Amino acid sequence: MRVPPFHLSSANFFQFIPPLLLAARIAFSTPSHFGRVAFSPMRAMKQHCSPRRGDAAAALLLAALVLSGDVMVVAGGGPPSFNYREALTKSIMFLEAQRSGKLPPTNRIKWRGDSGMEDGKLANVDLTGGYYDAGDNVKYGLPLAFTVTTLAWTAMAFQHELKAAGELANVHAAIRWGTDYFLKAAAKKNHLWVQVGDPNADHQCWVRPENMPTPRTLYEINEKTPGSEIAAETAAAMAASSIIFRKDKSYSRRLLNKAKLLFQFAKTHQGTYDGECPFYCSYSGYNDELLWAATWLYLATKRQVYADFISHEAISSSVAEFSWDLKFPGAQVLLAELNMTSSGGLQSFKTQADNFVCAVLPDTPFHQVFITPGGMIHLRDGANSQYVTSTAFLFVAYSDVLRRINQPVMCGAQAVQPARLLQFAKQQMDYLLGANPHGRSYVVGFGVDPPTQPHHRGASTPVLPPGYKVNCGMSFGEWFAPDRPNPNELTGAIMGGPDGGDNFSDKRGNSSCTEPCTYINSLSIGPLAALAIRGASLLATH
């Protein structure tokens, strides 16, 4: 287990942080898929990324990519530029590859087919649809909801850019694929289906979802078995999405009504749901999700009841991470523009949003987050790219807020201008696209020397006939273990990424490096859209 290199308890910086939250973040900060090592037979090997193969092949590939337009060399020997519009399109396509259920005629991922068509049958309900979170075939409620919430925020904050790039409709479709599923999962009051698929059995079989023989076990929360994190995150997703679909009044109203009920359920029946552990354990607790959900409900309704909860009941803390488990910075950025305060007026959300920036940027006196020698944020091994894209997203979104209210970030006496946030956001996204010590892309199907062995069942298993009987015991030897490129390109998937030394191993068995996740990509779409349309400065002109 790798402890993050930042210390949240610095008395001169972070204030009002509950001691239990501090203990949880420091003692239990784990990779986002904690526990998969123990339950997956292919994880017996070490999970550290190792140095990539020689740079000669990458040099040849760079020349080819320059000619094709994926990479553009800047005159005067400056850093390379990238085809951000292509990266944007492909990042959205990865989410389509993660769809479960009956695929639409517009499906662009031709090697994918219908899957999970009997999900919910064990309880005589329809739970088809939704998304597989990563490289397996389980539908986990918490990361799925966070993916949809951040997609909805993206569609709001970068509507102009997405429309200009011709991708707004695709992002709306990605959101609706999730919200259609949530409406089924939240059909009953004070009840939510939160997971489909037995993760332990799933991790004993390496097979594409179209042919999975593993149990589609159902998991739920209710008044007796509460789960405030998942209920509140799903409420946030549905409230945010209700704003996106306001032109469809009936659908938007359904989403908003369900969001209100789920928030009330999360608030009234408080408790942590451990059913998604050890795969998705919410070590931060549920206070961040309650604030996050109330924020989206306030933005969707402007009702005073949510404003009162935000200002007087909700707990808000300064932290240095924005992720599926920790939402405080996201809520703080959203609320900073509204001049709202937390803890009954003791601290402004603008101050707490500033604290997040000050903890991340390496050139502030309150820098907390480890930056690799190559310039990448690194909090922990295992889907570390989620922190890269989430920080880039928040920095671009917050810089837009700061320009609207004409204020800088304050790190003590040091004023940090919005342009610095944009510069750092671009640096993080460019790192993933190829501006890194190895000069390679960490996005499948894009740029120089892209990964070819994502840790992903659907991509690494050949298309099999419907009804094909899979031998789970043999599946790892047939499709997981061979050291060869995946037969199906997982276009646009952003890998888990390099380790703290910028090392990366493009091997299927090295899941810390090569497993993609929906929430890595959902948070990449906004910054990529801004880079594609606004240009390298990332300054909004509308």
C-alpha positions as CSV (number, residue, x, y, z in Angstrom):
1,M,0.0,0.0,0.0
2,R,1.4,3.4,-1.0
3,V,0.7,6.3,1.3
4,P,0.2,9.6,-0.6
5,P,3.2,11.9,-0.3
6,F,1.2,14.9,0.9
7,H,0.4,15.6,4.6
8,L,-3.1,16.9,5.0
9,S,-2.6,17.8,8.7
10,S,-0.3,20.8,8.1
11,A,-1.7,23.2,10.7
12,N,-0.7,26.3,8.8
13,F,-2.7,25.3,5.8
14,F,-5.6,22.8,6.1
15,Q,-8.2,23.8,8.6
16,F,-11.4,22.3,10.0
17,I,-10.5,18.7,8.8
18,P,-12.2,16.1,11.0
19,P,-9.5,13.9,12.7
20,L,-11.2,10.7,11.5
21,L,-11.1,11.9,7.9
22,L,-7.4,12.7,8.2
23,A,-6.7,9.2,9.7
24,A,-8.7,7.6,6.9
25,R,-7.0,9.4,4.1
26,I,-3.5,8.8,5.5
27,A,-3.8,5.3,6.8
28,F,-6.0,3.9,4.1
29,S,-5.1,5.7,0.9
30,T,-4.9,2.9,-1.5
31,P,-5.2,2.3,-5.3
32,S,-8.7,2.8,-6.5
33,H,-9.0,-0.9,-7.0
34,F,-7.8,-2.0,-3.6
35,G,-8.3,-5.7,-3.1
36,R,-8.3,-6.8,-6.7
37,V,-4.8,-8.1,-6.2
38,A,-6.1,-10.5,-3.6
39,F,-9.0,-11.8,-5.7
40,S,-7.5,-12.0,-9.2
41,P,-5.2,-15.0,-9.9
42,M,-3.3,-13.0,-12.5
43,R,-2.3,-10.4,-9.9
44,A,0.2,-12.7,-8.2
45,M,2.9,-10.8,-10.0
46,K,4.3,-7.5,-8.8
47,Q,2.2,-4.5,-9.6
48,H,4.9,-1.9,-10.0
49,C,5.3,-0.3,-13.4
50,S,8.7,-1.0,-15.0
51,P,10.7,0.9,-17.6
52,R,9.4,0.7,-21.1
53,R,11.3,-0.8,-24.0
54,G,13.9,1.3,-25.9
55,D,13.2,4.7,-27.4
56,A,14.4,3.9,-30.9
57,A,11.0,2.5,-31.9
58,A,9.3,5.5,-30.4
59,A,11.5,7.8,-32.5
60,L,10.4,6.1,-35.7
61,L,6.8,6.2,-34.5
62,L,7.0,9.9,-33.7
63,A,8.1,10.5,-37.3
64,A,5.2,8.6,-38.6
65,L,2.7,10.3,-36.3
66,V,4.0,13.7,-37.3
67,L,3.2,12.9,-40.9
68,S,-0.3,11.5,-39.9
69,G,-1.2,14.6,-37.9
70,D,-1.5,13.0,-34.4
71,V,1.5,14.9,-33.2
72,M,2.6,18.3,-34.4
73,V,6.1,19.5,-33.9
74,V,6.3,23.2,-32.9
75,A,8.7,25.4,-34.8
76,G,11.7,26.5,-32.8
77,G,12.1,23.2,-30.9
78,G,9.3,23.8,-28.4
79,P,7.2,21.0,-26.9
80,P,5.0,19.1,-29.3
81,S,1.4,20.0,-29.8
82,F,-1.3,17.3,-30.2
83,N,-4.4,16.7,-32.2
84,Y,-6.7,17.4,-29.2
85,R,-9.9,17.1,-31.3
86,E,-8.9,13.5,-32.1
87,A,-8.0,12.8,-28.5
88,L,-11.4,14.2,-27.5
89,T,-13.4,12.0,-29.9
90,K,-11.5,8.9,-28.9
91,S,-11.8,9.6,-25.2
92,I,-15.6,9.6,-25.6
93,M,-15.5,6.4,-27.7
94,F,-13.9,4.6,-24.7
95,L,-17.0,5.2,-22.7
96,E,-19.1,3.6,-25.4
97,A,-16.8,0.5,-25.2
98,Q,-17.8,0.3,-21.5
99,R,-21.6,0.1,-22.1
100,S,-23.6,-2.8,-20.8
101,G,-27.0,-3.8,-22.1
102,K,-28.6,-3.6,-25.5
103,L,-26.3,-1.5,-27.7
104,P,-27.9,1.1,-30.0
105,P,-27.7,1.0,-33.8
106,T,-25.2,3.9,-33.6
107,N,-22.7,1.8,-31.7
108,R,-19.2,2.8,-32.9
109,I,-17.3,0.0,-31.2
110,K,-17.8,-2.8,-33.6
111,W,-16.2,-5.6,-31.6
112,R,-18.7,-4.9,-28.7
113,G,-22.1,-6.6,-28.6
114,D,-25.1,-6.8,-26.3
115,S,-24.2,-8.0,-22.8
116,G,-25.7,-8.3,-19.3
117,M,-29.2,-8.8,-20.9
118,E,-30.5,-10.6,-17.8
119,D,-29.1,-8.2,-15.3
120,G,-31.7,-7.9,-12.5
121,K,-33.5,-11.2,-13.4
122,L,-32.6,-12.7,-10.0
123,A,-34.9,-10.1,-8.3
124,N,-37.4,-9.9,-11.2
125,V,-36.3,-6.3,-12.1
126,D,-34.7,-4.8,-15.1
127,L,-31.2,-3.6,-14.4
128,T,-29.8,-3.8,-18.0
129,G,-27.7,-0.9,-19.2
130,G,-25.2,1.2,-17.3
131,Y,-21.4,0.9,-17.5
132,Y,-18.7,-1.6,-16.6
133,D,-16.2,0.5,-14.5
134,A,-12.9,-0.7,-15.8
135,G,-11.4,-3.9,-17.2
136,D,-13.9,-6.3,-15.6
137,N,-17.6,-7.0,-16.1
138,V,-19.0,-5.7,-12.8
139,K,-21.3,-2.6,-12.6
140,Y,-20.3,-0.8,-9.4
141,G,-22.7,2.0,-8.4
142,L,-20.3,4.5,-6.8
143,P,-17.8,5.0,-9.6
144,L,-20.6,4.7,-12.2
145,A,-22.5,7.5,-10.6
146,F,-19.4,9.7,-10.3
147,T,-18.7,9.1,-14.0
148,V,-22.1,10.4,-14.9
149,T,-21.9,13.3,-12.5
150,T,-18.6,14.5,-14.0
151,L,-19.9,14.0,-17.5
152,A,-22.9,16.2,-16.7
153,W,-20.6,18.9,-15.3
154,T,-18.5,18.6,-18.4
155,A,-21.5,19.1,-20.6
156,M,-22.4,22.3,-18.7
157,A,-19.0,23.8,-18.2
158,F,-17.7,23.0,-21.7
159,Q,-21.0,23.1,-23.7
160,H,-19.6,25.7,-26.2
161,E,-16.4,23.7,-26.8
162,L,-18.2,20.4,-27.1
163,K,-20.7,21.8,-29.6
164,A,-17.9,23.4,-31.6
165,A,-16.1,20.1,-31.7
166,G,-19.2,18.2,-32.8
167,E,-19.2,16.1,-29.6
168,L,-22.0,17.5,-27.5
169,A,-24.6,15.0,-28.7
170,N,-22.2,12.1,-27.9
171,V,-21.6,13.4,-24.4
172,H,-25.3,13.7,-23.9
173,A,-25.8,10.2,-25.1
174,A,-23.1,9.0,-22.6
175,I,-24.9,10.7,-19.8
176,R,-28.2,9.3,-20.7
177,W,-26.8,5.8,-20.9
178,G,-26.1,6.1,-17.2
179,T,-29.2,8.0,-16.1
180,D,-31.6,5.5,-17.9
181,Y,-29.9,2.8,-15.7
182,F,-30.2,4.9,-12.5
183,L,-34.0,5.3,-13.1
184,K,-34.3,1.6,-13.1
185,A,-32.0,1.1,-10.1
186,A,-33.9,3.8,-8.0
187,A,-37.4,2.7,-8.9
188,K,-38.4,2.3,-5.2
189,K,-38.3,4.9,-2.5
190,N,-35.5,4.5,0.1
191,H,-34.0,1.7,-2.0
192,L,-31.2,1.6,-4.6
193,W,-29.7,-1.3,-6.5
194,V,-26.0,-0.5,-6.2
195,Q,-24.1,-3.3,-8.0
196,V,-24.6,-6.0,-10.5
197,G,-22.1,-8.9,-10.7
198,D,-20.2,-10.9,-8.1
199,P,-16.7,-9.3,-8.2
200,N,-14.9,-12.3,-6.7
201,A,-16.3,-14.7,-9.2
202,D,-15.9,-12.2,-12.0
203,H,-12.2,-11.9,-11.2
204,Q,-11.8,-15.7,-11.6
205,C,-12.8,-15.6,-15.2
206,W,-11.1,-13.7,-18.1
207,V,-13.8,-13.3,-20.7
208,R,-15.6,-10.6,-22.6
209,P,-19.0,-9.5,-21.1
210,E,-20.9,-10.8,-24.1
211,N,-20.0,-14.4,-23.1
212,M,-19.6,-14.1,-19.3
213,P,-20.8,-17.2,-17.4
214,T,-20.3,-15.6,-13.9
215,P,-23.1,-14.8,-11.5
216,R,-24.9,-11.5,-11.9
217,T,-25.4,-11.2,-8.2
218,L,-27.4,-8.1,-7.1
219,Y,-26.5,-5.7,-4.3
220,E,-28.8,-3.1,-2.7
221,I,-29.1,-0.5,-0.1
222,N,-32.2,0.3,1.9
223,E,-33.4,1.6,5.3
224,K,-31.9,-1.3,7.1
225,T,-28.7,-1.4,5.0
226,P,-27.9,2.2,4.3
227,G,-25.2,3.5,1.9
228,S,-25.1,7.3,2.1
229,E,-22.1,7.6,-0.2
230,I,-23.7,5.7,-3.1
231,A,-27.2,7.2,-2.6
232,A,-25.8,10.8,-2.4
233,E,-23.5,10.3,-5.4
234,T,-26.4,8.9,-7.5
235,A,-28.5,11.8,-6.4
236,A,-25.7,14.2,-7.6
237,A,-25.6,12.4,-10.9
238,M,-29.3,12.6,-11.5
239,A,-29.6,16.2,-10.3
240,A,-26.7,17.4,-12.5
241,S,-28.1,15.4,-15.5
242,S,-31.6,17.0,-14.9
243,I,-30.0,20.3,-15.8
244,I,-28.5,18.9,-19.0
245,F,-31.9,17.5,-20.2
246,R,-34.1,20.4,-19.3
247,K,-35.4,20.6,-22.9
248,D,-36.9,17.2,-22.3
249,K,-39.1,18.4,-19.4
250,S,-40.6,15.1,-18.5
251,Y,-37.3,13.2,-18.4
252,S,-35.6,16.1,-16.5
253,R,-38.3,16.1,-13.9
254,R,-38.1,12.4,-13.4
255,L,-34.3,12.7,-12.8
256,L,-34.7,15.6,-10.4
257,N,-37.5,14.0,-8.4
258,K,-35.4,10.8,-8.0
259,A,-32.4,12.9,-7.0
260,K,-34.4,14.7,-4.3
261,L,-35.6,11.3,-2.8
262,L,-32.2,9.8,-2.9
263,F,-30.6,12.7,-1.2
264,Q,-33.2,12.6,1.5
265,F,-32.6,8.9,1.9
266,A,-28.8,9.4,2.1
267,K,-29.3,12.2,4.7
268,T,-32.0,10.5,6.8
269,H,-30.6,7.0,6.9
270,Q,-26.9,7.7,7.3
271,G,-24.3,4.9,7.1
272,T,-21.5,3.6,5.0
273,Y,-22.2,0.7,2.7
274,D,-19.3,-1.8,2.7
275,G,-20.7,-4.1,0.0
276,E,-18.4,-2.7,-2.7
277,C,-15.3,-3.3,-0.6
278,P,-12.6,-4.2,-1.0
279,F,-12.9,-3.0,-4.6
280,Y,-14.5,0.4,-4.0
281,C,-14.2,1.4,-0.3
282,S,-15.2,4.9,0.5
283,Y,-12.4,5.7,3.0
284,S,-13.3,9.4,3.1
285,G,-16.8,8.7,4.5
286,Y,-20.0,10.2,3.2
287,N,-19.8,13.9,4.2
288,D,-18.3,14.8,0.9
289,E,-21.0,13.1,-1.1
290,L,-23.7,14.8,1.0
291,L,-22.2,18.2,0.3
292,W,-21.7,17.3,-3.4
293,A,-25.3,16.1,-3.8
294,A,-26.7,19.1,-2.0
295,T,-24.7,21.4,-4.3
296,W,-26.0,19.8,-7.5
297,L,-29.6,19.9,-6.1
298,Y,-29.2,23.6,-5.3
299,L,-27.9,24.3,-8.7
300,A,-30.8,22.4,-10.2
301,T,-33.5,23.8,-8.1
302,K,-32.2,27.0,-6.4
303,R,-34.2,25.9,-3.4
304,Q,-33.3,27.4,0.0
305,V,-33.5,24.1,1.8
306,Y,-30.4,22.9,-0.1
307,A,-28.5,26.2,0.5
308,D,-29.3,25.9,4.2
309,F,-27.9,22.4,4.3
310,I,-24.8,23.5,2.4
311,S,-24.1,26.4,4.7
312,H,-25.1,25.0,8.1
313,E,-25.3,21.2,8.1
314,A,-22.8,20.0,5.6
315,I,-19.2,19.3,6.5
316,S,-16.6,20.6,4.2
317,S,-12.8,20.2,4.4
318,S,-9.7,21.3,2.5
319,V,-8.1,18.3,0.8
320,A,-5.7,17.7,-2.0
321,E,-7.6,15.1,-4.1
322,F,-10.7,15.1,-6.3
323,S,-11.8,11.5,-7.1
324,W,-14.7,9.0,-7.1
325,D,-14.0,8.7,-3.3
326,L,-13.4,12.4,-2.4
327,K,-15.7,15.1,-3.8
328,F,-15.0,18.1,-1.5
329,P,-12.9,20.1,-4.1
330,G,-15.5,19.6,-6.8
331,A,-18.3,21.0,-4.6
332,Q,-16.0,23.9,-3.4
333,V,-15.2,25.0,-7.0
334,L,-18.9,24.9,-7.9
335,L,-19.9,26.9,-4.8
336,A,-17.0,29.4,-4.9
337,E,-18.7,31.5,-7.5
338,L,-21.8,31.8,-5.3
339,N,-20.0,33.4,-2.5
340,M,-21.3,30.8,-0.1
341,T,-19.7,29.7,3.2
342,S,-19.5,26.5,5.2
343,S,-19.7,25.7,8.9
344,G,-22.1,28.5,9.6
345,G,-19.9,31.1,7.9
346,L,-16.6,30.1,9.4
347,Q,-14.9,29.5,6.1
348,S,-15.7,30.3,2.5
349,F,-15.8,27.7,-0.2
350,K,-13.6,30.0,-2.3
351,T,-10.9,29.7,0.3
352,Q,-11.2,25.9,0.4
353,A,-11.1,25.7,-3.4
354,D,-8.0,27.9,-3.3
355,N,-6.5,25.5,-0.8
356,F,-6.9,22.6,-3.2
357,V,-5.0,24.5,-5.9
358,C,-2.3,25.6,-3.4
359,A,-1.8,22.0,-2.4
360,V,-1.3,20.8,-5.9
361,L,0.8,23.5,-7.6
362,P,4.5,22.9,-7.1
363,D,5.3,26.6,-7.0
364,T,3.3,27.6,-3.9
365,P,4.4,27.7,-0.3
366,F,1.7,25.1,0.6
367,H,2.5,22.5,-2.0
368,Q,1.5,19.0,-0.8
369,V,1.1,16.7,-3.8
370,F,4.0,14.7,-5.3
371,I,5.0,15.5,-8.8
372,T,7.0,13.0,-10.7
373,P,10.4,14.0,-12.3
374,G,8.5,14.2,-15.6
375,G,5.9,16.5,-14.2
376,M,2.9,14.3,-13.6
377,I,0.7,14.4,-10.4
378,H,1.2,11.1,-8.6
379,L,-0.9,10.3,-5.5
380,R,-0.8,6.5,-5.5
381,D,-0.2,3.5,-7.8
382,G,-3.3,2.1,-9.4
383,A,-5.4,4.2,-11.8
384,N,-3.2,7.2,-10.9
385,S,-4.3,8.9,-14.2
386,Q,-7.6,9.7,-12.5
387,Y,-5.9,12.3,-10.4
388,V,-4.2,13.7,-13.5
389,T,-7.4,14.2,-15.4
390,S,-9.5,15.2,-12.3
391,T,-7.0,18.0,-11.5
392,A,-6.8,19.2,-15.0
393,F,-10.6,19.3,-15.1
394,L,-10.9,21.2,-11.9
395,F,-8.1,23.6,-12.8
396,V,-9.7,24.6,-16.1
397,A,-13.2,24.8,-14.6
398,Y,-12.0,26.9,-11.6
399,S,-9.9,29.2,-13.8
400,D,-13.1,30.0,-15.7
401,V,-14.8,30.8,-12.4
402,L,-11.9,33.0,-11.3
403,R,-11.9,35.0,-14.5
404,R,-15.7,35.6,-14.1
405,I,-15.4,36.9,-10.6
406,N,-12.1,38.6,-11.3
407,Q,-10.1,37.0,-8.5
408,P,-6.9,35.1,-8.2
409,V,-6.1,32.0,-6.1
410,M,-4.7,33.1,-2.7
411,C,-2.0,30.8,-1.2
412,G,-1.3,32.8,1.9
413,A,0.1,36.1,0.7
414,Q,0.9,34.6,-2.8
415,A,-1.6,35.4,-5.5
416,V,-1.8,32.7,-8.3
417,Q,-3.4,33.9,-11.5
418,P,-5.9,31.8,-13.4
419,A,-3.4,31.5,-16.3
420,R,-1.2,29.4,-14.1
421,L,-4.0,26.9,-13.5
422,L,-4.5,26.6,-17.2
423,Q,-0.8,26.1,-17.8
424,F,-0.6,23.3,-15.3
425,A,-3.8,21.7,-16.6
426,K,-2.4,21.6,-20.1
427,Q,0.9,20.1,-18.8
428,Q,-1.0,17.3,-17.2
429,M,-3.1,16.4,-20.2
430,D,-0.1,16.7,-22.5
431,Y,1.8,14.3,-20.3
432,L,-0.8,11.6,-21.0
433,L,-0.8,12.4,-24.7
434,G,2.9,12.1,-25.1
435,A,4.8,15.0,-23.5
436,N,6.5,12.8,-21.0
437,P,10.1,11.5,-20.4
438,H,9.4,8.5,-22.7
439,G,7.7,10.5,-25.5
440,R,4.9,8.0,-25.6
441,S,1.1,8.1,-25.4
442,Y,-0.9,6.6,-22.6
443,V,-4.1,6.7,-24.7
444,V,-5.0,3.7,-26.7
445,G,-5.1,4.3,-30.4
446,F,-3.6,7.8,-30.2
447,G,-0.2,9.4,-30.7
448,V,3.2,7.8,-30.5
449,D,3.7,4.3,-29.3
450,P,0.3,4.0,-27.7
451,P,-0.5,1.1,-25.3
452,T,-1.5,-2.2,-27.0
453,Q,-2.2,-4.4,-23.9
454,P,-4.9,-2.7,-21.8
455,H,-5.9,-4.8,-18.8
456,H,-9.4,-5.2,-20.2
457,R,-11.4,-8.4,-20.7
458,G,-13.4,-7.3,-23.7
459,A,-10.5,-5.8,-25.6
460,S,-8.1,-8.8,-25.0
461,T,-10.6,-11.6,-25.7
462,P,-11.4,-12.3,-29.4
463,V,-15.0,-11.9,-30.5
464,L,-16.7,-15.2,-29.7
465,P,-20.0,-16.6,-31.1
466,P,-23.1,-16.0,-29.0
467,G,-23.6,-18.8,-26.5
468,Y,-19.9,-19.8,-26.6
469,K,-19.1,-21.8,-23.5
470,V,-16.1,-20.3,-21.8
471,N,-13.8,-22.4,-19.5
472,C,-12.9,-19.9,-16.8
473,G,-10.0,-22.0,-15.7
474,M,-8.5,-21.9,-19.1
475,S,-9.4,-18.3,-19.9
476,F,-6.4,-16.8,-18.3
477,G,-4.0,-18.9,-20.2
478,E,-5.8,-18.3,-23.5
479,W,-6.4,-14.6,-23.4
480,F,-4.8,-13.0,-20.4
481,A,-1.3,-14.4,-20.2
482,P,0.0,-14.2,-23.8
483,D,2.4,-11.4,-24.4
484,R,0.8,-9.9,-27.5
485,P,-1.3,-6.9,-28.5
486,N,-5.0,-7.1,-27.7
487,P,-7.1,-8.3,-30.7
488,N,-9.5,-5.4,-30.2
489,E,-8.4,-1.8,-29.9
490,L,-9.9,-0.1,-26.9
491,T,-9.9,3.2,-28.6
492,G,-9.4,6.3,-26.4
493,A,-8.8,4.4,-23.1
494,I,-6.5,6.3,-20.9
495,M,-4.3,3.8,-19.0
496,G,-3.8,3.8,-15.2
497,G,-0.5,5.3,-16.1
498,P,3.1,5.5,-15.0
499,D,4.4,5.1,-11.4
500,G,6.0,7.8,-9.3
501,G,9.2,7.5,-11.3
502,D,7.5,7.9,-14.7
503,N,8.0,4.2,-15.5
504,F,5.3,2.4,-17.5
505,S,5.0,-1.2,-18.5
506,D,2.6,-2.0,-21.4
507,K,1.7,-5.4,-20.1
508,R,-1.8,-6.7,-19.6
509,G,-0.8,-8.3,-16.2
510,N,0.4,-5.0,-14.8
511,S,-3.0,-3.6,-14.0
512,S,-1.6,-0.7,-12.0
513,C,-0.3,0.7,-15.3
514,T,-2.7,-0.6,-17.9
515,E,-6.2,-0.8,-16.5
516,P,-8.5,2.0,-17.7
517,C,-11.5,3.3,-15.8
518,T,-14.6,5.3,-16.9
519,Y,-13.9,8.1,-14.4
520,I,-10.4,8.7,-15.8
521,N,-11.9,9.4,-19.2
522,S,-15.0,11.3,-18.0
523,L,-12.8,13.9,-16.4
524,S,-10.5,14.1,-19.5
525,I,-13.3,15.2,-21.9
526,G,-13.6,18.8,-20.6
527,P,-9.9,19.7,-20.7
528,L,-9.5,18.0,-24.1
529,A,-12.5,20.0,-25.5
530,A,-11.0,23.2,-24.1
531,L,-7.6,22.4,-25.7
532,A,-9.3,21.5,-29.0
533,I,-11.4,24.7,-29.3
534,R,-9.8,27.3,-27.2
535,G,-6.2,26.5,-28.1
536,A,-3.1,26.1,-26.0
537,S,-3.8,29.1,-23.8
538,L,-7.1,27.4,-22.7
539,L,-8.7,30.9,-22.3
540,A,-12.4,30.9,-22.8
541,T,-13.6,33.6,-25.3
542,H,-17.3,33.1,-24.9
